[in-house]
């Protein structure tokens, strides 16, 4: 992800948990100048988080949004 005025090389890395046609959940982000990449331990944690988060049903997602644990960002479709 590009940083304003810096381009992609000075930007951020973002990790998104994604299931096509269903949901995308922002999981982690960091500036490339602060960290080159994620560690093997971080990757293992993110894989576990993805398994859990992508298994949540609509009711669980609604509960997490209502509690403030997650923030929903709605996408407006252009017709």
mmCIF file of the N, C-alpha and C atoms, coordinates in Angstrom:
data_MODEL
# 
_entry.id   MODEL 
# 
loop_
_atom_site.group_PDB 
_atom_site.id 
_atom_site.type_symbol 
_atom_site.label_atom_id 
_atom_site.label_alt_id 
_atom_site.label_comp_id 
_atom_site.label_asym_id 
_atom_site.label_entity_id 
_atom_site.label_seq_id 
_atom_site.pdbx_PDB_ins_code 
_atom_site.Cartn_x 
_atom_site.Cartn_y 
_atom_site.Cartn_z 
_atom_site.occupancy 
_atom_site.B_iso_or_equiv 
_atom_site.pdbx_formal_charge 
_atom_site.auth_seq_id 
_atom_site.auth_comp_id 
_atom_site.auth_asym_id 
_atom_site.auth_atom_id 
_atom_site.pdbx_PDB_model_num 
ATOM 1   N N  . UNK A 1 1  ? 0.859   -1.158  0.000   1.00 0.00 ? 1  UNK A N  1 
ATOM 2   C CA . UNK A 1 1  ? 0.000   0.000   0.000   1.00 0.00 ? 1  UNK A CA 1 
ATOM 3   C C  . UNK A 1 1  ? 0.907   1.223   0.000   1.00 0.00 ? 1  UNK A C  1 
ATOM 4   N N  . UNK A 1 2  ? 0.677   2.126   -0.899  1.00 0.00 ? 2  UNK A N  1 
ATOM 5   C CA . UNK A 1 2  ? 1.538   3.303   -1.031  1.00 0.00 ? 2  UNK A CA 1 
ATOM 6   C C  . UNK A 1 2  ? 1.307   4.281   0.114   1.00 0.00 ? 2  UNK A C  1 
ATOM 7   N N  . UNK A 1 3  ? 2.382   4.935   0.528   1.00 0.00 ? 3  UNK A N  1 
ATOM 8   C CA . UNK A 1 3  ? 2.311   5.994   1.524   1.00 0.00 ? 3  UNK A CA 1 
ATOM 9   C C  . UNK A 1 3  ? 2.242   7.318   0.776   1.00 0.00 ? 3  UNK A C  1 
ATOM 10  N N  . UNK A 1 4  ? 1.373   8.237   1.181   1.00 0.00 ? 4  UNK A N  1 
ATOM 11  C CA . UNK A 1 4  ? 1.259   9.514   0.469   1.00 0.00 ? 4  UNK A CA 1 
ATOM 12  C C  . UNK A 1 4  ? 2.619   10.184  0.267   1.00 0.00 ? 4  UNK A C  1 
ATOM 13  N N  . UNK A 1 5  ? 2.943   10.478  -0.989  1.00 0.00 ? 5  UNK A N  1 
ATOM 14  C CA . UNK A 1 5  ? 4.189   11.147  -1.325  1.00 0.00 ? 5  UNK A CA 1 
ATOM 15  C C  . UNK A 1 5  ? 5.416   10.261  -1.335  1.00 0.00 ? 5  UNK A C  1 
ATOM 16  N N  . UNK A 1 6  ? 5.268   8.979   -1.024  1.00 0.00 ? 6  UNK A N  1 
ATOM 17  C CA . UNK A 1 6  ? 6.417   8.075   -0.941  1.00 0.00 ? 6  UNK A CA 1 
ATOM 18  C C  . UNK A 1 6  ? 6.348   6.927   -1.940  1.00 0.00 ? 6  UNK A C  1 
ATOM 19  N N  . UNK A 1 7  ? 5.177   6.610   -2.446  1.00 0.00 ? 7  UNK A N  1 
ATOM 20  C CA . UNK A 1 7  ? 5.035   5.479   -3.349  1.00 0.00 ? 7  UNK A CA 1 
ATOM 21  C C  . UNK A 1 7  ? 5.031   4.163   -2.599  1.00 0.00 ? 7  UNK A C  1 
ATOM 22  N N  . UNK A 1 8  ? 4.986   3.063   -3.340  1.00 0.00 ? 8  UNK A N  1 
ATOM 23  C CA . UNK A 1 8  ? 4.912   1.740   -2.724  1.00 0.00 ? 8  UNK A CA 1 
ATOM 24  C C  . UNK A 1 8  ? 6.191   1.338   -2.006  1.00 0.00 ? 8  UNK A C  1 
ATOM 25  N N  . UNK A 1 9  ? 7.355   1.762   -2.510  1.00 0.00 ? 9  UNK A N  1 
ATOM 26  C CA . UNK A 1 9  ? 8.608   1.328   -1.887  1.00 0.00 ? 9  UNK A CA 1 
ATOM 27  C C  . UNK A 1 9  ? 8.766   1.879   -0.482  1.00 0.00 ? 9  UNK A C  1 
ATOM 28  N N  . UNK A 1 10 ? 8.137   2.986   -0.176  1.00 0.00 ? 10 UNK A N  1 
ATOM 29  C CA . UNK A 1 10 ? 8.188   3.546   1.169   1.00 0.00 ? 10 UNK A CA 1 
ATOM 30  C C  . UNK A 1 10 ? 6.870   3.386   1.881   1.00 0.00 ? 10 UNK A C  1 
ATOM 31  N N  . UNK A 1 11 ? 6.097   2.417   1.462   1.00 0.00 ? 11 UNK A N  1 
ATOM 32  C CA . UNK A 1 11 ? 4.727   2.286   1.950   1.00 0.00 ? 11 UNK A CA 1 
ATOM 33  C C  . UNK A 1 11 ? 4.543   1.294   3.068   1.00 0.00 ? 11 UNK A C  1 
ATOM 34  N N  . UNK A 1 12 ? 3.386   0.682   3.053   1.00 0.00 ? 12 UNK A N  1 
ATOM 35  C CA . UNK A 1 12 ? 2.969   -0.235  4.110   1.00 0.00 ? 12 UNK A CA 1 
ATOM 36  C C  . UNK A 1 12 ? 2.673   -1.606  3.536   1.00 0.00 ? 12 UNK A C  1 
ATOM 37  N N  . UNK A 1 13 ? 2.829   -2.599  4.365   1.00 0.00 ? 13 UNK A N  1 
ATOM 38  C CA . UNK A 1 13 ? 2.365   -3.940  4.033   1.00 0.00 ? 13 UNK A CA 1 
ATOM 39  C C  . UNK A 1 13 ? 1.076   -4.157  4.824   1.00 0.00 ? 13 UNK A C  1 
ATOM 40  N N  . UNK A 1 14 ? 0.083   -4.707  4.174   1.00 0.00 ? 14 UNK A N  1 
ATOM 41  C CA . UNK A 1 14 ? -1.180  -4.998  4.845   1.00 0.00 ? 14 UNK A CA 1 
ATOM 42  C C  . UNK A 1 14 ? -1.520  -6.465  4.645   1.00 0.00 ? 14 UNK A C  1 
ATOM 43  N N  . UNK A 1 15 ? -2.061  -7.068  5.679   1.00 0.00 ? 15 UNK A N  1 
ATOM 44  C CA . UNK A 1 15 ? -2.477  -8.463  5.614   1.00 0.00 ? 15 UNK A CA 1 
ATOM 45  C C  . UNK A 1 15 ? -3.979  -8.520  5.853   1.00 0.00 ? 15 UNK A C  1 
ATOM 46  N N  . UNK A 1 16 ? -4.667  -9.133  4.917   1.00 0.00 ? 16 UNK A N  1 
ATOM 47  C CA . UNK A 1 16 ? -6.121  -9.182  4.941   1.00 0.00 ? 16 UNK A CA 1 
ATOM 48  C C  . UNK A 1 16 ? -6.557  -10.643 4.893   1.00 0.00 ? 16 UNK A C  1 
ATOM 49  N N  . UNK A 1 17 ? -7.458  -11.011 5.794   1.00 0.00 ? 17 UNK A N  1 
ATOM 50  C CA . UNK A 1 17 ? -8.058  -12.342 5.777   1.00 0.00 ? 17 UNK A CA 1 
ATOM 51  C C  . UNK A 1 17 ? -9.214  -12.253 4.786   1.00 0.00 ? 17 UNK A C  1 
ATOM 52  N N  . UNK A 1 18 ? -9.223  -13.136 3.803   1.00 0.00 ? 18 UNK A N  1 
ATOM 53  C CA . UNK A 1 18 ? -10.150 -12.971 2.679   1.00 0.00 ? 18 UNK A CA 1 
ATOM 54  C C  . UNK A 1 18 ? -10.759 -14.295 2.271   1.00 0.00 ? 18 UNK A C  1 
ATOM 55  N N  . UNK A 1 19 ? -12.075 -14.280 2.101   1.00 0.00 ? 19 UNK A N  1 
ATOM 56  C CA . UNK A 1 19 ? -12.768 -15.412 1.499   1.00 0.00 ? 19 UNK A CA 1 
ATOM 57  C C  . UNK A 1 19 ? -13.595 -14.854 0.358   1.00 0.00 ? 19 UNK A C  1 
ATOM 58  N N  . UNK A 1 20 ? -13.262 -15.251 -0.853  1.00 0.00 ? 20 UNK A N  1 
ATOM 59  C CA . UNK A 1 20 ? -13.865 -14.694 -2.061  1.00 0.00 ? 20 UNK A CA 1 
ATOM 60  C C  . UNK A 1 20 ? -15.383 -14.750 -2.025  1.00 0.00 ? 20 UNK A C  1 
ATOM 61  N N  . UNK A 1 21 ? -15.993 -13.614 -2.357  1.00 0.00 ? 21 UNK A N  1 
ATOM 62  C CA . UNK A 1 21 ? -17.439 -13.532 -2.427  1.00 0.00 ? 21 UNK A CA 1 
ATOM 63  C C  . UNK A 1 21 ? -18.126 -13.432 -1.079  1.00 0.00 ? 21 UNK A C  1 
ATOM 64  N N  . UNK A 1 22 ? -17.340 -13.382 0.012   1.00 0.00 ? 22 UNK A N  1 
ATOM 65  C CA . UNK A 1 22 ? -17.956 -13.410 1.332   1.00 0.00 ? 22 UNK A CA 1 
ATOM 66  C C  . UNK A 1 22 ? -17.484 -12.274 2.227   1.00 0.00 ? 22 UNK A C  1 
ATOM 67  N N  . UNK A 1 23 ? -16.182 -12.235 2.529   1.00 0.00 ? 23 UNK A N  1 
ATOM 68  C CA . UNK A 1 23 ? -15.711 -11.216 3.457   1.00 0.00 ? 23 UNK A CA 1 
ATOM 69  C C  . UNK A 1 23 ? -14.212 -10.995 3.349   1.00 0.00 ? 23 UNK A C  1 
ATOM 70  N N  . UNK A 1 24 ? -13.819 -9.828  3.800   1.00 0.00 ? 24 UNK A N  1 
ATOM 71  C CA . UNK A 1 24 ? -12.407 -9.482  3.932   1.00 0.00 ? 24 UNK A CA 1 
ATOM 72  C C  . UNK A 1 24 ? -12.248 -8.811  5.284   1.00 0.00 ? 24 UNK A C  1 
ATOM 73  N N  . UNK A 1 25 ? -11.253 -9.248  6.049   1.00 0.00 ? 25 UNK A N  1 
ATOM 74  C CA . UNK A 1 25 ? -11.010 -8.702  7.378   1.00 0.00 ? 25 UNK A CA 1 
ATOM 75  C C  . UNK A 1 25 ? -9.568  -8.224  7.442   1.00 0.00 ? 25 UNK A C  1 
ATOM 76  N N  . UNK A 1 26 ? -9.390  -6.921  7.708   1.00 0.00 ? 26 UNK A N  1 
ATOM 77  C CA . UNK A 1 26 ? -8.039  -6.379  7.883   1.00 0.00 ? 26 UNK A CA 1 
ATOM 78  C C  . UNK A 1 26 ? -7.464  -6.978  9.152   1.00 0.00 ? 26 UNK A C  1 
ATOM 79  N N  . UNK A 1 27 ? -6.284  -7.596  9.045   1.00 0.00 ? 27 UNK A N  1 
ATOM 80  C CA . UNK A 1 27 ? -5.701  -8.286  10.191  1.00 0.00 ? 27 UNK A CA 1 
ATOM 81  C C  . UNK A 1 27 ? -4.484  -7.574  10.767  1.00 0.00 ? 27 UNK A C  1 
ATOM 82  N N  . UNK A 1 28 ? -3.638  -6.993  9.897   1.00 0.00 ? 28 UNK A N  1 
ATOM 83  C CA . UNK A 1 28 ? -2.348  -6.501  10.373  1.00 0.00 ? 28 UNK A CA 1 
ATOM 84  C C  . UNK A 1 28 ? -1.759  -5.580  9.323   1.00 0.00 ? 28 UNK A C  1 
ATOM 85  N N  . UNK A 1 29 ? -1.099  -4.542  9.752   1.00 0.00 ? 29 UNK A N  1 
ATOM 86  C CA . UNK A 1 29 ? -0.419  -3.641  8.833   1.00 0.00 ? 29 UNK A CA 1 
ATOM 87  C C  . UNK A 1 29 ? 0.812   -3.056  9.490   1.00 0.00 ? 29 UNK A C  1 
ATOM 88  N N  . UNK A 1 30 ? 1.823   -2.773  8.682   1.00 0.00 ? 30 UNK A N  1 
ATOM 89  C CA . UNK A 1 30 ? 3.042   -2.181  9.222   1.00 0.00 ? 30 UNK A CA 1 
ATOM 90  C C  . UNK A 1 30 ? 3.792   -1.446  8.128   1.00 0.00 ? 30 UNK A C  1 
ATOM 91  N N  . UNK A 1 31 ? 4.547   -0.436  8.546   1.00 0.00 ? 31 UNK A N  1 
ATOM 92  C CA . UNK A 1 31 ? 5.372   0.322   7.605   1.00 0.00 ? 31 UNK A CA 1 
ATOM 93  C C  . UNK A 1 31 ? 6.563   -0.529  7.188   1.00 0.00 ? 31 UNK A C  1 
ATOM 94  N N  . UNK A 1 32 ? 6.866   -0.521  5.896   1.00 0.00 ? 32 UNK A N  1 
ATOM 95  C CA . UNK A 1 32 ? 7.977   -1.323  5.396   1.00 0.00 ? 32 UNK A CA 1 
ATOM 96  C C  . UNK A 1 32 ? 9.314   -0.874  5.978   1.00 0.00 ? 32 UNK A C  1 
ATOM 97  N N  . UNK A 1 33 ? 9.419   0.406   6.336   1.00 0.00 ? 33 UNK A N  1 
ATOM 98  C CA . UNK A 1 33 ? 10.689  0.864   6.893   1.00 0.00 ? 33 UNK A CA 1 
ATOM 99  C C  . UNK A 1 33 ? 10.850  0.457   8.355   1.00 0.00 ? 33 UNK A C  1 
ATOM 100 N N  . UNK A 1 34 ? 9.769   -0.015  8.994   1.00 0.00 ? 34 UNK A N  1 
ATOM 101 C CA . UNK A 1 34 ? 9.832   -0.455  10.381  1.00 0.00 ? 34 UNK A CA 1 
ATOM 102 C C  . UNK A 1 34 ? 10.038  -1.964  10.493  1.00 0.00 ? 34 UNK A C  1 
ATOM 103 N N  . UNK A 1 35 ? 9.603   -2.693  9.476   1.00 0.00 ? 35 UNK A N  1 
ATOM 104 C CA . UNK A 1 35 ? 9.667   -4.147  9.504   1.00 0.00 ? 35 UNK A CA 1 
ATOM 105 C C  . UNK A 1 35 ? 9.684   -4.639  8.062   1.00 0.00 ? 35 UNK A C  1 
ATOM 106 N N  . UNK A 1 36 ? 10.628  -5.497  7.720   1.00 0.00 ? 36 UNK A N  1 
ATOM 107 C CA . UNK A 1 36 ? 10.747  -5.970  6.342   1.00 0.00 ? 36 UNK A CA 1 
ATOM 108 C C  . UNK A 1 36 ? 9.623   -6.931  5.966   1.00 0.00 ? 36 UNK A C  1 
ATOM 109 N N  . UNK A 1 37 ? 9.269   -7.813  6.886   1.00 0.00 ? 37 UNK A N  1 
ATOM 110 C CA . UNK A 1 37 ? 8.231   -8.801  6.616   1.00 0.00 ? 37 UNK A CA 1 
ATOM 111 C C  . UNK A 1 37 ? 7.761   -9.375  7.937   1.00 0.00 ? 37 UNK A C  1 
ATOM 112 N N  . UNK A 1 38 ? 6.793   -10.275 7.905   1.00 0.00 ? 38 UNK A N  1 
ATOM 113 C CA . UNK A 1 38 ? 6.345   -10.912 9.135   1.00 0.00 ? 38 UNK A CA 1 
ATOM 114 C C  . UNK A 1 38 ? 7.226   -12.119 9.426   1.00 0.00 ? 38 UNK A C  1 
ATOM 115 N N  . UNK A 1 39 ? 7.320   -12.464 10.691  1.00 0.00 ? 39 UNK A N  1 
ATOM 116 C CA . UNK A 1 39 ? 8.128   -13.616 11.103  1.00 0.00 ? 39 UNK A CA 1 
ATOM 117 C C  . UNK A 1 39 ? 7.325   -14.903 10.921  1.00 0.00 ? 39 UNK A C  1 
ATOM 118 N N  . UNK A 1 40 ? 8.008   -16.034 11.039  1.00 0.00 ? 40 UNK A N  1 
ATOM 119 C CA . UNK A 1 40 ? 7.320   -17.329 10.954  1.00 0.00 ? 40 UNK A CA 1 
ATOM 120 C C  . UNK A 1 40 ? 6.308   -17.475 12.079  1.00 0.00 ? 40 UNK A C  1 
ATOM 121 N N  . UNK A 1 41 ? 6.650   -16.960 13.259  1.00 0.00 ? 41 UNK A N  1 
ATOM 122 C CA . UNK A 1 41 ? 5.724   -17.032 14.398  1.00 0.00 ? 41 UNK A CA 1 
ATOM 123 C C  . UNK A 1 41 ? 4.486   -16.179 14.126  1.00 0.00 ? 41 UNK A C  1 
ATOM 124 N N  . UNK A 1 42 ? 4.673   -14.982 13.570  1.00 0.00 ? 42 UNK A N  1 
ATOM 125 C CA . UNK A 1 42 ? 3.540   -14.122 13.230  1.00 0.00 ? 42 UNK A CA 1 
ATOM 126 C C  . UNK A 1 42 ? 2.677   -14.776 12.153  1.00 0.00 ? 42 UNK A C  1 
ATOM 127 N N  . UNK A 1 43 ? 3.303   -15.406 11.171  1.00 0.00 ? 43 UNK A N  1 
ATOM 128 C CA . UNK A 1 43 ? 2.556   -16.091 10.114  1.00 0.00 ? 43 UNK A CA 1 
ATOM 129 C C  . UNK A 1 43 ? 1.695   -17.205 10.701  1.00 0.00 ? 43 UNK A C  1 
ATOM 130 N N  . UNK A 1 44 ? 2.245   -17.967 11.630  1.00 0.00 ? 44 UNK A N  1 
ATOM 131 C CA . UNK A 1 44 ? 1.484   -19.045 12.267  1.00 0.00 ? 44 UNK A CA 1 
ATOM 132 C C  . UNK A 1 44 ? 0.274   -18.483 13.015  1.00 0.00 ? 44 UNK A C  1 
ATOM 133 N N  . UNK A 1 45 ? 0.463   -17.381 13.741  1.00 0.00 ? 45 UNK A N  1 
ATOM 134 C CA . UNK A 1 45 ? -0.649  -16.749 14.454  1.00 0.00 ? 45 UNK A CA 1 
ATOM 135 C C  . UNK A 1 45 ? -1.711  -16.241 13.489  1.00 0.00 ? 45 UNK A C  1 
ATOM 136 N N  . UNK A 1 46 ? -1.271  -15.640 12.387  1.00 0.00 ? 46 UNK A N  1 
ATOM 137 C CA . UNK A 1 46 ? -2.213  -15.123 11.399  1.00 0.00 ? 46 UNK A CA 1 
ATOM 138 C C  . UNK A 1 46 ? -2.998  -16.242 10.729  1.00 0.00 ? 46 UNK A C  1 
ATOM 139 N N  . UNK A 1 47 ? -2.364  -17.374 10.495  1.00 0.00 ? 47 UNK A N  1 
ATOM 140 C CA . UNK A 1 47 ? -3.078  -18.516 9.915   1.00 0.00 ? 47 UNK A CA 1 
ATOM 141 C C  . UNK A 1 47 ? -4.156  -19.014 10.871  1.00 0.00 ? 47 UNK A C  1 
ATOM 142 N N  . UNK A 1 48 ? -3.823  -19.072 12.172  1.00 0.00 ? 48 UNK A N  1 
ATOM 143 C CA . UNK A 1 48 ? -4.822  -19.476 13.164  1.00 0.00 ? 48 UNK A CA 1 
ATOM 144 C C  . UNK A 1 48 ? -5.967  -18.473 13.223  1.00 0.00 ? 48 UNK A C  1 
ATOM 145 N N  . UNK A 1 49 ? -5.617  -17.185 13.183  1.00 0.00 ? 49 UNK A N  1 
ATOM 146 C CA . UNK A 1 49 ? -6.634  -16.125 13.216  1.00 0.00 ? 49 UNK A CA 1 
ATOM 147 C C  . UNK A 1 49 ? -7.536  -16.217 11.989  1.00 0.00 ? 49 UNK A C  1 
ATOM 148 N N  . UNK A 1 50 ? -6.953  -16.503 10.831  1.00 0.00 ? 50 UNK A N  1 
ATOM 149 C CA . UNK A 1 50 ? -7.738  -16.618 9.600   1.00 0.00 ? 50 UNK A CA 1 
ATOM 150 C C  . UNK A 1 50 ? -8.720  -17.782 9.688   1.00 0.00 ? 50 UNK A C  1 
ATOM 151 N N  . UNK A 1 51 ? -8.258  -18.893 10.201  1.00 0.00 ? 51 UNK A N  1 
ATOM 152 C CA . UNK A 1 51 ? -9.139  -20.055 10.343  1.00 0.00 ? 51 UNK A CA 1 
ATOM 153 C C  . UNK A 1 51 ? -10.332 -19.715 11.219  1.00 0.00 ? 51 UNK A C  1 
ATOM 154 N N  . UNK A 1 52 ? -10.073 -19.039 12.335  1.00 0.00 ? 52 UNK A N  1 
ATOM 155 C CA . UNK A 1 52 ? -11.165 -18.666 13.236  1.00 0.00 ? 52 UNK A CA 1 
ATOM 156 C C  . UNK A 1 52 ? -12.065 -17.599 12.615  1.00 0.00 ? 52 UNK A C  1 
ATOM 157 N N  . UNK A 1 53 ? -11.481 -16.508 12.145  1.00 0.00 ? 53 UNK A N  1 
ATOM 158 C CA . UNK A 1 53 ? -12.268 -15.368 11.657  1.00 0.00 ? 53 UNK A CA 1 
ATOM 159 C C  . UNK A 1 53 ? -13.092 -15.721 10.429  1.00 0.00 ? 53 UNK A C  1 
ATOM 160 N N  . UNK A 1 54 ? -12.544 -16.508 9.535   1.00 0.00 ? 54 UNK A N  1 
ATOM 161 C CA . UNK A 1 54 ? -13.290 -16.857 8.331   1.00 0.00 ? 54 UNK A CA 1 
ATOM 162 C C  . UNK A 1 54 ? -14.363 -17.901 8.607   1.00 0.00 ? 54 UNK A C  1 
ATOM 163 N N  . UNK A 1 55 ? -14.369 -18.452 9.809   1.00 0.00 ? 55 UNK A N  1 
ATOM 164 C CA . UNK A 1 55 ? -15.406 -19.386 10.214  1.00 0.00 ? 55 UNK A CA 1 
ATOM 165 C C  . UNK A 1 55 ? -16.573 -18.723 10.925  1.00 0.00 ? 55 UNK A C  1 
ATOM 166 N N  . UNK A 1 56 ? -16.429 -17.444 11.287  1.00 0.00 ? 56 UNK A N  1 
ATOM 167 C CA . UNK A 1 56 ? -17.519 -16.746 11.968  1.00 0.00 ? 56 UNK A CA 1 
ATOM 168 C C  . UNK A 1 56 ? -18.734 -16.655 11.061  1.00 0.00 ? 56 UNK A C  1 
ATOM 169 N N  . UNK A 1 57 ? -19.898 -16.908 11.622  1.00 0.00 ? 57 UNK A N  1 
ATOM 170 C CA . UNK A 1 57 ? -21.132 -16.744 10.853  1.00 0.00 ? 57 UNK A CA 1 
ATOM 171 C C  . UNK A 1 57 ? -21.610 -15.298 10.989  1.00 0.00 ? 57 UNK A C  1 
ATOM 172 N N  . UNK A 1 58 ? -22.684 -14.973 10.295  1.00 0.00 ? 58 UNK A N  1 
ATOM 173 C CA . UNK A 1 58 ? -23.201 -13.608 10.300  1.00 0.00 ? 58 UNK A CA 1 
ATOM 174 C C  . UNK A 1 58 ? -23.582 -13.122 11.683  1.00 0.00 ? 58 UNK A C  1 
ATOM 175 N N  . UNK A 1 59 ? -24.156 -14.005 12.500  1.00 0.00 ? 59 UNK A N  1 
ATOM 176 C CA . UNK A 1 59 ? -24.558 -13.637 13.861  1.00 0.00 ? 59 UNK A CA 1 
ATOM 177 C C  . UNK A 1 59 ? -23.340 -13.273 14.715  1.00 0.00 ? 59 UNK A C  1 
ATOM 178 N N  . UNK A 1 60 ? -22.285 -14.071 14.609  1.00 0.00 ? 60 UNK A N  1 
ATOM 179 C CA . UNK A 1 60 ? -21.053 -13.800 15.363  1.00 0.00 ? 60 UNK A CA 1 
ATOM 180 C C  . UNK A 1 60 ? -20.414 -12.494 14.901  1.00 0.00 ? 60 UNK A C  1 
ATOM 181 N N  . UNK A 1 61 ? -20.386 -12.266 13.599  1.00 0.00 ? 61 UNK A N  1 
ATOM 182 C CA . UNK A 1 61 ? -19.845 -10.999 13.089  1.00 0.00 ? 61 UNK A CA 1 
ATOM 183 C C  . UNK A 1 61 ? -20.647 -9.811  13.604  1.00 0.00 ? 61 UNK A C  1 
ATOM 184 N N  . UNK A 1 62 ? -21.967 -9.930  13.598  1.00 0.00 ? 62 UNK A N  1 
ATOM 185 C CA . UNK A 1 62 ? -22.820 -8.850  14.116  1.00 0.00 ? 62 UNK A CA 1 
ATOM 186 C C  . UNK A 1 62 ? -22.518 -8.584  15.589  1.00 0.00 ? 62 UNK A C  1 
ATOM 187 N N  . UNK A 1 63 ? -22.333 -9.647  16.371  1.00 0.00 ? 63 UNK A N  1 
ATOM 188 C CA . UNK A 1 63 ? -22.034 -9.502  17.796  1.00 0.00 ? 63 UNK A CA 1 
ATOM 189 C C  . UNK A 1 63 ? -20.692 -8.803  18.000  1.00 0.00 ? 63 UNK A C  1 
ATOM 190 N N  . UNK A 1 64 ? -19.692 -9.178  17.220  1.00 0.00 ? 64 UNK A N  1 
ATOM 191 C CA . UNK A 1 64 ? -18.363 -8.568  17.344  1.00 0.00 ? 64 UNK A CA 1 
ATOM 192 C C  . UNK A 1 64 ? -18.382 -7.096  16.938  1.00 0.00 ? 64 UNK A C  1 
ATOM 193 N N  . UNK A 1 65 ? -19.151 -6.767  15.916  1.00 0.00 ? 65 UNK A N  1 
ATOM 194 C CA . UNK A 1 65 ? -19.286 -5.366  15.504  1.00 0.00 ? 65 UNK A CA 1 
ATOM 195 C C  . UNK A 1 65 ? -20.019 -4.582  16.589  1.00 0.00 ? 65 UNK A C  1 
ATOM 196 N N  . UNK A 1 66 ? -21.100 -5.142  17.122  1.00 0.00 ? 66 UNK A N  1 
ATOM 197 C CA . UNK A 1 66 ? -21.883 -4.461  18.158  1.00 0.00 ? 66 UNK A CA 1 
ATOM 198 C C  . UNK A 1 66 ? -21.057 -4.213  19.418  1.00 0.00 ? 66 UNK A C  1 
ATOM 199 N N  . UNK A 1 67 ? -20.148 -5.141  19.735  1.00 0.00 ? 67 UNK A N  1 
ATOM 200 C CA . UNK A 1 67 ? -19.326 -4.997  20.942  1.00 0.00 ? 67 UNK A CA 1 
ATOM 201 C C  . UNK A 1 67 ? -18.147 -4.046  20.735  1.00 0.00 ? 67 UNK A C  1 
ATOM 202 N N  . UNK A 1 68 ? -17.875 -3.696  19.479  1.00 0.00 ? 68 UNK A N  1 
ATOM 203 C CA . UNK A 1 68 ? -16.739 -2.821  19.188  1.00 0.00 ? 68 UNK A CA 1 
ATOM 204 C C  . UNK A 1 68 ? -15.443 -3.571  18.940  1.00 0.00 ? 68 UNK A C  1 
ATOM 205 N N  . UNK A 1 69 ? -15.486 -4.909  19.003  1.00 0.00 ? 69 UNK A N  1 
ATOM 206 C CA . UNK A 1 69 ? -14.287 -5.710  18.750  1.00 0.00 ? 69 UNK A CA 1 
ATOM 207 C C  . UNK A 1 69 ? -13.871 -5.630  17.283  1.00 0.00 ? 69 UNK A C  1 
ATOM 208 N N  . UNK A 1 70 ? -14.861 -5.460  16.400  1.00 0.00 ? 70 UNK A N  1 
ATOM 209 C CA . UNK A 1 70 ? -14.612 -5.273  14.972  1.00 0.00 ? 70 UNK A CA 1 
ATOM 210 C C  . UNK A 1 70 ? -15.319 -4.002  14.517  1.00 0.00 ? 70 UNK A C  1 
ATOM 211 N N  . UNK A 1 71 ? -14.779 -3.387  13.490  1.00 0.00 ? 71 UNK A N  1 
ATOM 212 C CA . UNK A 1 71 ? -15.417 -2.229  12.881  1.00 0.00 ? 71 UNK A CA 1 
ATOM 213 C C  . UNK A 1 71 ? -15.761 -2.609  11.451  1.00 0.00 ? 71 UNK A C  1 
ATOM 214 N N  . UNK A 1 72 ? -17.024 -2.456  11.099  1.00 0.00 ? 72 UNK A N  1 
ATOM 215 C CA . UNK A 1 72 ? -17.460 -2.791  9.749   1.00 0.00 ? 72 UNK A CA 1 
ATOM 216 C C  . UNK A 1 72 ? -17.318 -1.580  8.842   1.00 0.00 ? 72 UNK A C  1 
ATOM 217 N N  . UNK A 1 73 ? -16.730 -1.806  7.690   1.00 0.00 ? 73 UNK A N  1 
ATOM 218 C CA . UNK A 1 73 ? -16.600 -0.761  6.683   1.00 0.00 ? 73 UNK A CA 1 
ATOM 219 C C  . UNK A 1 73 ? -17.417 -1.226  5.486   1.00 0.00 ? 73 UNK A C  1 
ATOM 220 N N  . UNK A 1 74 ? -18.429 -0.476  5.164   1.00 0.00 ? 74 UNK A N  1 
ATOM 221 C CA . UNK A 1 74 ? -19.311 -0.877  4.073   1.00 0.00 ? 74 UNK A CA 1 
ATOM 222 C C  . UNK A 1 74 ? -18.819 -0.291  2.762   1.00 0.00 ? 74 UNK A C  1 
ATOM 223 N N  . UNK A 1 75 ? -18.949 -1.080  1.723   1.00 0.00 ? 75 UNK A N  1 
ATOM 224 C CA . UNK A 1 75 ? -18.548 -0.676  0.383   1.00 0.00 ? 75 UNK A CA 1 
ATOM 225 C C  . UNK A 1 75 ? -19.786 -0.307  -0.403  1.00 0.00 ? 75 UNK A C  1 
ATOM 226 N N  . UNK A 1 76 ? -19.776 0.874   -0.982  1.00 0.00 ? 76 UNK A N  1 
ATOM 227 C CA . UNK A 1 76 ? -20.892 1.279   -1.806  1.00 0.00 ? 76 UNK A CA 1 
ATOM 228 C C  . UNK A 1 76 ? -20.660 0.802   -3.233  1.00 0.00 ? 76 UNK A C  1 
ATOM 229 N N  . UNK A 1 77 ? -21.631 0.087   -3.747  1.00 0.00 ? 77 UNK A N  1 
ATOM 230 C CA . UNK A 1 77 ? -21.521 -0.419  -5.120  1.00 0.00 ? 77 UNK A CA 1 
ATOM 231 C C  . UNK A 1 77 ? -21.954 0.647   -6.102  1.00 0.00 ? 77 UNK A C  1 
ATOM 232 N N  . UNK A 1 78 ? -21.187 0.798   -7.182  1.00 0.00 ? 78 UNK A N  1 
ATOM 233 C CA . UNK A 1 78 ? -21.573 1.710   -8.250  1.00 0.00 ? 78 UNK A CA 1 
ATOM 234 C C  . UNK A 1 78 ? -22.394 0.929   -9.262  1.00 0.00 ? 78 UNK A C  1 
ATOM 235 N N  . UNK A 1 79 ? -23.499 1.494   -9.676  1.00 0.00 ? 79 UNK A N  1 
ATOM 236 C CA . UNK A 1 79 ? -24.347 0.806   -10.669 1.00 0.00 ? 79 UNK A CA 1 
ATOM 237 C C  . UNK A 1 79 ? -24.080 1.339   -12.047 1.00 0.00 ? 79 UNK A C  1 
# 
